[in-house]
Amino acid sequence: MTHVSIIGSGNMGQAIAAVVAKGGNTVELFNSTDKDKPVTGEVVILATASTRPSARCSPTGRISWPARSSSTSVTR
């Protein structure tokens, strides 16, 4: 059994989570409000919209979402 972290809890993130869980794995979903939640998955899937820059996960497990009104990132 593998622990999977999915960054993005929209339609695609939820669909991927359902398939991963059906395969007997554990899943955690992240959205933009999960600012202090560490990413602990052995596998990390980025399932964010392609219409804007994607979220980033640093090696320390912190998630960074780009600010909507500028090109700078907002670390959560």
Backbone bond lengths (Angstrom), bond angles and torsions (degrees), N, CA, C in turn:
res aa  C-N    CA-C-N  psi(-1)  N-CA   C-N-CA  omega(-1)  CA-C   N-CA-C  phi
1 M - - - 1.445 - - 1.524 108.87 -
2 T 1.327 116.56 135.59 1.461 123.17 -178.09 1.516 109.42 -114.34
3 H 1.332 115.99 144.21 1.465 121.39 175.76 1.526 107.37 -95.76
4 V 1.343 116.69 122.92 1.459 122.46 -174.56 1.528 109.71 -117.31
5 S 1.340 116.73 129.51 1.461 122.91 173.69 1.517 107.76 -103.45
6 I 1.334 116.31 130.58 1.456 121.05 178.78 1.521 108.01 -118.51
7 I 1.325 115.71 118.51 1.459 121.18 178.22 1.523 107.36 -92.97
8 G 1.322 114.82 109.24 1.455 122.24 -175.90 1.514 108.89 121.83
9 S 1.330 117.03 112.11 1.468 120.26 -176.22 1.524 112.50 -109.29
10 G 1.326 116.54 24.44 1.467 121.31 176.52 1.523 110.78 -78.39
11 N 1.323 115.34 -160.31 1.470 120.24 -177.32 1.526 112.43 -57.18
12 M 1.334 117.47 -46.38 1.461 120.32 -178.05 1.527 111.03 -67.69
13 G 1.336 116.92 -44.71 1.459 120.28 178.91 1.514 112.21 -59.16
14 Q 1.325 116.83 -42.55 1.462 120.95 179.48 1.524 111.71 -67.85
15 A 1.330 116.97 -37.84 1.471 120.29 178.42 1.528 110.76 -66.14
16 I 1.324 116.67 -43.54 1.462 120.45 178.07 1.520 109.74 -63.52
17 A 1.335 117.13 -42.85 1.464 121.54 179.70 1.527 111.52 -59.00
18 A 1.326 116.33 -40.72 1.462 120.16 -179.87 1.526 111.53 -63.68
19 V 1.325 116.78 -42.54 1.471 120.90 179.92 1.529 110.48 -67.61
20 V 1.329 116.20 -42.98 1.471 120.98 -179.57 1.532 110.05 -63.02
21 A 1.338 116.99 -45.47 1.465 121.01 179.67 1.522 111.70 -65.54
22 K 1.334 116.43 -38.13 1.468 120.42 178.79 1.525 111.03 -61.97
23 G 1.336 116.10 -28.46 1.458 121.23 177.86 1.518 113.46 -79.76
24 G 1.350 117.34 3.65 1.455 120.57 176.30 1.519 114.50 90.63
25 N 1.310 117.23 13.22 1.460 121.59 -179.93 1.524 110.45 -99.67
26 T 1.334 116.05 160.64 1.458 119.75 175.12 1.517 108.48 -92.58
27 V 1.344 115.62 147.31 1.463 121.38 -174.24 1.519 109.94 -133.56
28 E 1.344 116.18 140.98 1.457 121.15 168.55 1.517 107.70 -129.34
29 L 1.341 115.74 133.50 1.466 122.00 179.84 1.522 109.59 -103.05
30 F 1.310 116.73 141.65 1.458 122.88 177.24 1.514 109.33 -119.91
31 N 1.345 115.97 142.38 1.459 120.52 170.54 1.522 108.06 -131.63
32 S 1.313 116.99 -175.47 1.465 120.20 -173.18 1.525 114.28 -67.33
33 T 1.323 118.39 -10.11 1.465 120.37 177.96 1.525 112.81 -91.40
34 D 1.307 117.44 -5.71 1.473 121.75 -178.51 1.522 111.55 -86.60
35 K 1.318 115.63 57.22 1.463 120.77 -172.12 1.509 114.70 -68.39
36 D 1.315 119.45 -30.79 1.467 121.47 -176.68 1.520 113.20 -112.15
37 K 1.299 117.11 8.70 1.463 121.52 -177.95 1.527 109.71 -86.01
38 P 1.336 118.12 120.27 1.474 119.50 179.89 1.536 111.40 -71.52
39 V 1.308 115.86 146.66 1.458 122.05 176.01 1.526 106.66 -86.55
40 T 1.322 116.43 115.12 1.467 120.10 -173.02 1.521 114.01 -115.62
41 G 1.326 117.50 2.98 1.461 120.08 -176.50 1.514 113.97 -68.77
42 E 1.319 115.59 145.82 1.458 121.00 172.09 1.526 109.72 -70.51
43 V 1.330 114.82 -28.45 1.463 123.06 174.98 1.521 106.58 -123.01
44 V 1.335 117.00 132.94 1.467 121.56 178.73 1.526 108.12 -119.34
45 I 1.337 115.90 127.09 1.458 122.05 -179.22 1.520 108.52 -115.00
46 L 1.316 116.43 129.74 1.455 122.23 177.65 1.524 108.32 -97.31
47 A 1.334 116.75 110.62 1.471 121.70 -177.20 1.528 109.33 -123.44
48 T 1.329 115.62 63.15 1.460 120.44 -179.86 1.521 109.69 -109.62
49 A 1.325 115.48 163.09 1.467 121.28 -179.23 1.519 110.66 -62.44
50 S 1.313 116.45 142.56 1.463 120.56 -179.51 1.521 112.56 -88.57
51 T 1.324 117.42 0.27 1.464 120.36 -178.68 1.522 112.93 -82.05
52 R 1.318 117.54 -8.62 1.466 121.69 175.68 1.516 107.91 -142.87
53 P 1.324 118.38 164.52 1.464 119.62 179.93 1.517 111.48 -55.93
54 S 1.312 116.27 144.32 1.458 122.27 -175.13 1.517 113.20 -81.35
55 A 1.319 113.88 161.62 1.458 120.72 174.21 1.525 108.76 -67.29
56 R 1.292 115.95 154.79 1.465 121.09 178.50 1.519 109.43 -126.49
57 C 1.303 116.57 146.86 1.455 121.41 177.04 1.517 107.97 -120.07
58 S 1.328 115.96 123.70 1.462 120.15 -179.62 1.520 109.60 -80.52
59 P 1.342 117.65 165.59 1.469 120.39 177.74 1.520 113.14 -60.17
60 T 1.333 117.81 -20.15 1.465 120.76 179.13 1.516 112.45 -85.28
61 G 1.337 116.71 -2.20 1.454 120.21 177.48 1.515 114.34 91.58
62 R 1.332 118.71 7.78 1.467 121.48 177.66 1.523 109.37 -87.13
63 I 1.333 115.89 139.93 1.456 121.70 -179.20 1.523 108.87 -99.44
64 S 1.321 116.19 137.81 1.458 121.10 178.75 1.519 109.19 -125.08
65 W 1.349 116.70 123.95 1.457 122.13 175.63 1.515 108.60 -106.84
66 P 1.310 118.51 136.17 1.464 120.40 176.21 1.530 110.17 -64.04
67 A 1.325 116.49 142.34 1.464 120.42 174.74 1.529 108.33 -65.61
68 R 1.299 117.71 143.31 1.462 121.35 -176.39 1.524 112.58 -72.09
69 S 1.322 117.84 -30.89 1.459 119.12 -173.33 1.524 114.25 -99.63
70 S 1.319 117.92 0.14 1.465 119.90 179.06 1.517 109.75 -147.82
71 S 1.309 115.86 178.52 1.460 119.68 -179.07 1.523 112.39 -92.05
72 T 1.328 118.47 2.06 1.459 121.01 178.91 1.521 110.16 -86.49
73 S 1.311 116.06 153.33 1.461 121.53 -179.89 1.521 110.70 -91.90
74 V 1.324 115.04 149.61 1.448 122.12 174.56 1.511 106.66 -110.77
75 T 1.315 118.09 117.45 1.456 121.26 -179.86 1.519 109.39 -84.40
76 R 1.302 114.92 132.74 1.470 120.43 -179.00 1.491 109.55 -112.03
